[in-house]
Amino acid sequence: MTTPLSIADLRREYARANLSERDVDPDPIAQFRRWLDEALHAAVNEPTAMTLATASHDGAPSARLVLLKGVDERGFVFYTDFRSRKGRELEANPRAALVFFWPEVERQVRVEGEVQRVATEEAEAYFRSRPEGSRLGAWTSHQSDVITGRDVLETAYADARARFGGDIPLPPHWGGYRLRPRSIELWQGRPNRLHDRLRYRRGADGAWIIERLSP
C-alpha cells in the first residue's frame, strides 16, 4: 500500500546564488530587467507570468496569473477585459500587487503600487500585434461572466470572425493597465530558509531607498 504523501514534509534547499546590496542596480526597474533577462537565458517556464492581486472597494482580495507585456521606468503593463473581475476591481480600487516566481533560478519579485489605464494608442498598437485568434477572442469573451457552456464561446467566436473578417478593431472594453511601483522586493533563495530579501521603496523625495528585510 502506498504511503500517503505529506505535503508538510515537502521541502527543498535553495543554494544557487546570493543577493547583495553591493551588486544590485540602484534603479529597481533596471535590476528587474537584468533578472528577467537571466530568467530568459535560464529557460524559466513562462518567465513573464505574474500573479496579479487586486481588491474590491471594500477590501475583498482576489488573485490570478496574467502575462507581463511591457516594463519601463513608468511601470509594469498587462492587458485585460475591463469588464472582468480584475478590471472592475482595478477601476474601484486602483492599487495592486504583482508576484513573479522563477523556481529554476530560485528567485521571486514582488511589486506593489498604483494602477492606471495605458493610453488608447498604446493599447491599440499592442492589440494590432496580437495573433488574429487572440484579437477575435477579445471580442468573443465577456471575461468572468457565467456562461451555459463551451458552445456559447464557439458561436460568439464564429460570429466575430464573420463580422470583422481580417480587420479586427480594438474592442472598447479591452485594454491595458500600468502598475506604477511604490515598492519592488527581490527575493533570492538561500540555505536554511535564511533567504536574501532586498526591498526598493520610494522615499519622500521620490528617490529609491534599498533596504534589507529579514527572511
Protein Blocks (a to p, Z undefined) as FASTA:
>chain_A
ZZdddfklgccddfkbccdfklpcfblklmmmmmmmmmmmnopghklbccdddddfkopa
cddddddfbdcfkbccddddfkbmklmmmmmmccdddddddfknopacddddddddddfk
lmmmmmmmpcfklmmmmmmpcghiacfbfklmmmmmmmmmmmnomaccddfkbccddddd
fbdcdddddehhiacdddddddfkopacdddddZZ
